[in-house]
């Protein structure tokens, strides 16, 4: 579970940094780079959610023993 939270937090931190960094980039380098940063940042939240919901193979609480290959 910790690994999932760390991955989600890392990707969302990158997303926040891209959004926040777009304003100085806009003033320094122009509109194109700032828009590109915002477009990349807009696609990161679904990626973060997907990475956060992937089961961790090392965490026992992520294994559902009622269904699937781990069923009794």
N, C-alpha and C positions, 0 to 999 in steps of 0.2 A: 504494500500500500504506500509506503514511503517513497518508493521509486516512482510510482504513478504521480504522486503529488509533486515531487520534484520536477518531473518532466513537464507536467502541466504548468507549474509555476515558471519554469525556465522559458517555455515558448510564449507564455503570456507576458513575461517580462520583456522579451525581445519585441513583442507586438507593441507594448507600451512605449518602449524606447524608440521604435520606428515612428510611431505617431507623434511623440513629443519631439523627436529630432527633426521632423519634417519642417517645422517652422524656421529654425536657424538655417537649414539647408535651402529653404525657399529664398531667404534673403542673401545667402552666400553664393548659391549655384544656379538658382532659377527654378521655374515652375516644374519643368520636366522631372527633375530628380525628386522633388518633394512629392509630386503626384505618384511617381513610381514607388516611393517608400510607403505612401498611404495605401496603394493597391496591394503591395506585398503584406502590409500589416492587416489589411481587411481579410485576407485569406488565412491568416494564422489562427484565429480563434477556433474554427472548425477542426483544424489540424490538432490544436491543443486538446480539444475535447476528445477527439479520437484517440490520441496518445494516452490521455488520462483514463480512458475506459478500457484499454487493453489489459487483460488479466496478467498479473505478474507471476511468472512460473515459480518463483522462489517463495512467494507469500502464501501460507496455507489458507488464510481467510479469503483468498481470491478463487479457491477451488470449490465449486459446487458439487458436493458428493451425491446429490439426489438424482442428477441427470448426467448424461454423457459418458465419456470414457472412465470417469472416476466414480461411477455409480457402484453401490454395493451389490 
